Amino acid sequence: MNGDDLITLDEALAFIASWNEETHGEDARSSAKVHDIHDPFTLEEIDVLLDAAVKGQVANVTKTPSRSYNLSSSELQSASPPRKKRRVRSASSSSTIMQRRKKVEIETLREESIKLEAYLARLSTSGGQQKPLALTNVDEILSEWHGHALVQYQQRQQSEQTNRQLTEKLEKQQKLIDKLRGVLFKRNVLVGMEFVRTYESPIFEDSYFTVDLSTLLMNQLEEEVDGVYRNFHRLYRPELAPIDYPASETTYGEKCESNVMEFSTTTPMEWPMRAAFTYVWDFLDSTSDRSRKPNTLETRVNITLPIANHASCHFYKLHCLRKYEEEDRVVIIWSDLMQMTSRNLRLRSIAHSVFTPSKIDPSKASIMETFLKLYVEPIGGESVSPEDIRYGQEVILGAYGRLMRIFWQDQQNRLIEVTSCSL
């Protein structure tokens, strides 16, 4: 037999038991009533009861002594036997499954009461800061949505934190890339190594020739060039120069005295004076910067002068050049200022170049004569130390002389070559 059959059998037995009890109670009550009816009464008592029921009153009751049954209601109730309380039973109240259900409900209520007591204890200990539990279906739904929102918020917060970390890493990576790009595209570290001098260290920085100071020095050079041209008739003596030169004959001379060195060259060309001058001026114009003043070229440059023992000297150089065109000649005068960076030594030079027509064939031949004077100049009105003078004479002037010798020879050869090609 299964569980459902057992439940049906229990309900049937309970119903039968309740039916027997109700039948037995009714038999007992009916027997009691019959017993009360069969109690013995006298004739006088029957007549009194009948007369009272018919006439509503008792007329002259016989005076013969008789027992009186006039008892009060309380006495009657006390005299009657106590009635037993009826027990009402039904199939539902006697069902075993209902009892089990009630038992389960009672256990559930007890468990909920225990949980509520524990929650109440937690609220009392936490000071009432926590929110009450959701006890209804609506509260349960709201609590579920609250949980979903909390999960979404936590995920979003974690995503934002990860995004910030990735952004920081990207910025660091970009900075590293920029640094590497700067290193890769940086000028070769060997560029400028010729400025490093053996057993020497610079004492003049780049700030020595600032914009304002270099402009002032350049103005001084221009004034010196103008002063040389004003007194040029005393410096240049054409009557002492040779009158006729063969087309291929060139001269070069240099002279060194104390801290002064002089260079002179003569270059005859089979070329008209204006054409030769134009060629030389175009070359100078391409290697210099034009000034705001007419017929003037300026140059600000760093030069390196090689010396003995594979060493070199570094100079800051200012160069000013101006041309003066006359009817029968063209004069170019320039002045240089060179400051040595490793010693308290400044070199100055003043030079000129004169283009004149040849005496043999003025329309087709010309002569270019140059003169340059190099000397050591005191700085700031101070005299140069004997050690620097000796160094300038023995090292600098000798090195500069070799450099100028190579320059003028190349210049003369180039002019002769250009002249021969133009014929």
C-alpha positions in Angstrom: 0.0 0.0 0.0 1.2 3.5 -0.8 1.0 6.7 1.2 -2.3 7.9 -0.2 -4.0 4.6 0.7 -2.8 4.8 4.2 -4.1 8.4 4.5 -7.6 7.3 3.2 -7.7 4.4 5.7 -6.8 6.6 8.6 -9.6 9.1 7.7 -12.2 6.2 7.4 -11.3 4.8 10.8 -11.5 8.2 12.5 -14.9 8.8 11.0 -16.2 5.5 12.3 -14.9 6.2 15.7 -16.6 9.6 15.9 -19.9 8.1 14.7 -19.9 5.4 17.5 -19.3 8.1 20.1 -22.2 10.3 18.9 -24.6 7.3 18.8 -23.6 6.2 22.4 -24.2 9.7 23.7 -27.7 10.0 22.2 -28.7 6.6 23.7 -27.6 7.7 27.1 -29.5 10.9 26.9 -32.7 9.2 25.8 -32.5 6.6 28.6 -32.1 9.4 31.1 -35.2 11.1 29.9 -37.2 7.9 30.1 -36.0 7.4 33.6 -37.2 10.8 34.6 -40.6 10.1 33.1 -41.1 6.8 34.9 -40.5 8.4 38.4 -43.6 7.6 40.7 -46.2 10.5 41.1 -49.3 10.4 43.4 -52.9 11.2 42.3 -52.9 14.5 44.1 -49.7 15.6 42.3 -51.2 14.6 39.0 -54.4 16.6 39.7 -52.5 19.7 40.7 -50.4 19.6 37.6 -53.4 19.1 35.3 -55.4 21.9 37.0 -52.5 24.3 36.7 -51.9 23.5 33.1 -55.6 23.9 32.2 -56.9 26.7 34.4 -53.6 28.5 35.0 -54.1 28.5 38.7 -54.8 26.0 41.5 -58.3 26.5 43.1 -58.8 25.2 46.5 -56.2 22.6 47.2 -57.3 19.9 49.5 -56.0 20.4 53.0 -54.9 16.9 53.4 -51.3 16.8 54.2 -49.2 16.0 51.2 -45.6 16.2 50.1 -44.6 19.5 48.4 -42.4 19.4 45.3 -42.1 23.2 44.9 -38.2 23.3 44.4 -36.2 26.2 43.0 -34.4 26.0 39.7 -31.0 26.0 41.4 -32.1 23.1 43.6 -33.4 21.3 40.5 -30.1 21.7 38.7 -28.2 20.5 41.7 -30.4 17.6 42.1 -30.1 16.6 38.4 -27.0 14.6 37.5 -24.1 16.7 35.8 -24.1 16.6 32.1 -20.9 15.5 30.4 -19.4 18.1 27.9 -19.9 17.0 24.4 -16.8 16.4 22.4 -17.1 17.5 18.8 -15.0 15.5 16.5 -14.8 15.5 12.7 -12.8 13.8 10.0 -10.6 16.9 9.5 -9.8 17.2 13.2 -9.0 13.5 13.5 -7.0 13.2 10.2 -3.4 12.2 10.5 -2.3 14.3 7.5 -3.8 17.4 9.1 -2.0 16.7 12.3 1.2 16.4 10.4 0.6 19.6 8.6 -0.1 21.4 11.8 3.1 20.0 13.2 5.1 21.2 10.2 3.5 24.7 10.5 4.4 24.8 14.2 8.0 23.8 13.5 8.2 26.4 10.7 6.9 29.1 13.0 9.4 28.1 15.7 12.2 28.4 13.2 11.1 31.8 12.0 10.8 33.0 15.6 14.3 31.8 16.2 15.6 33.7 13.2 13.7 36.8 14.1 15.1 36.6 17.7 18.6 36.3 16.2 18.1 39.2 13.9 16.7 41.3 16.7 19.8 40.5 18.7 22.1 41.5 15.8 20.2 44.8 15.5 20.5 45.5 19.1 24.3 44.9 19.0 24.9 46.8 15.8 23.0 49.9 17.0 20.2 49.7 14.4 22.4 50.7 11.4 21.5 47.7 9.3 18.4 47.7 7.2 15.5 45.3 8.1 15.2 42.1 6.1 12.8 41.8 3.3 9.8 39.9 4.6 7.3 40.4 1.8 7.3 39.3 -1.8 7.6 43.0 -2.9 10.6 43.4 -0.6 12.1 40.2 -1.9 11.8 41.5 -5.5 13.3 44.8 -4.6 16.1 43.1 -2.8 16.8 41.0 -5.9 17.0 44.1 -8.1 19.2 45.7 -5.5 21.6 42.8 -5.7 21.7 43.0 -9.5 22.5 46.8 -9.3 25.2 46.2 -6.7 26.9 43.5 -9.0 26.7 45.9 -12.0 28.2 48.7 -9.9 31.1 46.6 -8.7 31.8 45.4 -12.3 31.7 49.0 -13.6 34.0 50.2 -10.8 36.5 47.4 -11.5 36.4 48.2 -15.2 37.1 51.9 -14.6 40.0 51.0 -12.3 41.4 48.7 -15.0 41.0 51.5 -17.6 42.9 53.9 -15.4 45.7 51.5 -15.0 45.9 50.8 -18.7 45.9 54.6 -19.4 48.8 55.1 -17.0 50.7 52.3 -18.7 50.0 53.8 -22.1 51.3 57.2 -21.0 54.5 55.7 -19.7 54.9 53.7 -22.9 54.4 56.9 -25.0 57.0 58.7 -22.9 59.5 55.9 -23.3 58.8 55.8 -27.1 59.5 59.6 -27.2 62.8 59.2 -25.3 63.9 56.3 -27.6 62.9 58.4 -30.7 65.0 61.3 -29.4 68.0 59.0 -28.8 67.6 57.4 -32.3 67.2 60.7 -34.1 69.8 62.5 -32.0 72.9 63.8 -33.8 75.9 61.5 -33.9 77.7 61.8 -30.6 81.0 61.9 -32.5 79.9 65.1 -34.2 81.9 67.9 -32.6 84.6 65.6 -31.1 87.1 67.8 -32.9 86.2 70.5 -30.5 87.6 68.4 -27.6 91.1 69.5 -27.1 93.9 67.4 -25.7 95.1 68.7 -22.3 92.7 71.7 -22.6 89.3 72.7 -21.3 87.1 75.6 -22.6 87.0 78.7 -20.6 84.6 80.7 -22.8 81.1 79.4 -23.3 78.7 80.0 -26.1 77.1 82.7 -24.1 80.2 84.8 -24.6 79.0 85.7 -28.0 75.4 86.5 -27.2 73.1 88.3 -29.6 73.7 91.7 -28.1 77.5 91.2 -27.7 78.0 89.8 -31.2 76.0 92.7 -32.7 78.3 95.1 -30.9 81.4 93.3 -32.0 80.1 93.2 -35.6 79.5 96.9 -35.6 83.1 97.4 -34.4 84.3 95.3 -37.3 82.3 97.4 -39.8 83.8 100.6 -38.4 87.2 99.1 -38.8 86.5 98.1 -42.4 85.3 101.6 -43.2 88.4 103.1 -41.5 90.7 100.9 -43.6 89.0 102.0 -46.8 89.3 105.7 -45.8 93.1 105.2 -45.4 93.4 102.8 -48.2 95.5 105.1 -50.4 98.2 104.8 -47.8 98.0 101.1 -47.3 97.9 100.1 -50.9 100.8 101.2 -53.2 100.2 100.1 -56.8 103.5 101.5 -58.0 105.4 99.0 -56.0 103.4 96.1 -57.5 104.6 94.5 -60.7 103.2 95.8 -63.9 103.2 92.7 -66.1 102.7 89.1 -65.1 102.6 86.0 -67.3 99.3 84.4 -67.4 100.3 81.4 -65.4 102.6 83.0 -62.8 101.3 83.4 -59.2 103.1 84.6 -56.1 102.6 83.8 -52.4 104.4 85.3 -49.5 104.1 85.2 -45.7 106.0 86.9 -42.9 105.9 86.3 -39.1 107.2 88.8 -36.6 106.6 88.5 -32.8 102.8 88.0 -32.5 102.0 89.3 -36.0 101.8 87.3 -39.2 101.3 88.7 -42.7 100.2 87.0 -45.9 100.2 88.3 -49.5 99.3 86.8 -52.9 99.2 87.9 -56.5 97.1 86.1 -59.1 97.1 87.3 -62.8 94.1 86.1 -64.8 93.2 86.1 -68.5 89.8 87.5 -67.6 88.3 90.9 -67.6 88.3 92.7 -64.2 84.5 92.8 -63.8 84.1 89.2 -64.8 86.8 88.1 -62.3 85.3 90.2 -59.5 81.8 88.9 -60.2 83.0 85.3 -60.0 84.8 85.9 -56.7 81.9 87.9 -55.2 79.4 85.3 -56.1 81.5 82.7 -54.3 81.8 84.8 -51.2 78.0 85.5 -51.3 77.2 81.8 -51.4 79.3 81.1 -48.3 78.3 84.1 -46.2 75.2 85.8 -44.8 73.9 89.1 -46.3 73.8 92.1 -44.0 71.1 94.7 -43.7 73.6 97.2 -45.1 74.4 97.2 -48.8 77.5 95.6 -50.3 78.2 93.9 -47.0 78.4 90.2 -46.0 78.5 88.9 -42.4 79.4 85.5 -40.9 79.1 84.0 -37.4 80.7 80.6 -37.3 82.6 78.2 -35.2 85.9 77.0 -36.6 88.3 74.3 -35.7 92.0 74.8 -36.2 94.1 71.6 -36.3 97.4 71.7 -34.4 100.1 69.2 -33.7 99.8 65.9 -31.9 96.3 65.3 -33.5 94.8 68.0 -31.4 92.8 71.0 -32.4 91.7 74.5 -31.2 88.2 75.8 -31.2 87.4 79.4 -32.1 84.3 81.6 -32.2 84.6 83.7 -35.4 82.9 86.9 -36.5 83.6 87.9 -40.1 82.6 91.2 -41.8 83.2 91.9 -45.5 82.4 94.9 -47.7 83.0 95.8 -51.3 83.9 99.2 -52.8 83.6 99.5 -56.6 85.6 102.3 -58.2 86.0 103.3 -61.8 89.3 101.6 -62.5 89.4 99.0 -59.6 87.2 97.0 -57.2 88.3 96.7 -53.5 87.1 94.1 -51.0 88.0 94.7 -47.4 87.2 92.3 -44.5 87.9 92.0 -40.9 87.8 89.0 -38.6 87.6 88.4 -34.8 88.4 84.9 -33.5 88.1 84.1 -29.8 89.9 80.9 -28.6 87.7 79.0 -26.2 90.5 77.2 -24.3 92.8 80.1 -23.6 92.6 83.8 -23.0 93.6 84.4 -26.5 91.9 86.5 -29.3 93.1 86.7 -32.8 92.3 89.6 -35.1 92.8 89.9 -38.8 92.4 92.7 -41.3 92.7 92.0 -45.1 91.9 93.5 -48.5 91.7 92.2 -52.1 92.1 94.5 -55.1 91.0 93.7 -58.7 92.7 95.9 -61.3 93.0 95.6 -65.1 96.2 94.2 -66.6 98.5 96.8 -68.1 99.1 94.5 -71.1 95.5 93.8 -72.1 93.1 95.7 -69.8 90.0 94.5 -71.6 90.8 90.8 -71.4 93.2 90.4 -68.5 93.2 91.4 -64.8 95.2 91.0 -61.6 94.0 90.1 -58.1 96.2 91.1 -55.2 95.4 90.2 -51.6 97.0 91.1 -48.2 96.1 89.7 -44.8 97.5 90.6 -41.4 96.9 88.4 -38.4 97.8 89.4 -34.8 97.0 88.6 -31.2 94.8 91.2 -29.5 94.4 91.8 -25.7 91.0 91.1 -24.3 89.2 93.8 -22.4 92.2 96.1 -22.5 94.3 93.6 -20.6 97.7 92.5 -21.9 98.1 88.9 -23.0 100.2 86.8 -20.7 103.7 85.7 -22.0 102.6 82.1 -22.0 99.6 82.9 -24.2 101.8 85.0 -26.5 104.3 82.2 -26.8 101.6 79.7 -27.4 100.0 82.0 -30.0 103.4 82.5 -31.8 104.5 78.9 -31.7 101.3 77.0 -32.1 98.4 79.2 -33.3 100.2 81.4 -35.8 102.1 78.4 -37.3 98.9 76.4 -37.6 97.0 79.3 -39.1 99.9 80.0 -41.5 99.7 76.4 -42.8 95.9 76.7 -43.2 96.2 80.1 -45.0 98.9 78.7 -47.3 96.6 75.8 -48.4 93.7 78.2 -48.8 95.4 80.7 -51.0 97.0 78.0 -53.2 93.7 76.4 -53.7 92.1 79.8 -54.5 94.8 80.7 -57.0 94.6 77.3 -58.7 90.8 77.5 -58.9 90.9 81.0 -60.5 93.5 79.9 -63.1 91.4 76.9 -63.9 88.2 78.9 -64.3 90.1 81.4 -66.5 91.5 78.7 -68.8 88.0 77.2 -69.2 86.5 80.5 -70.1 88.9 81.1 -73.0 
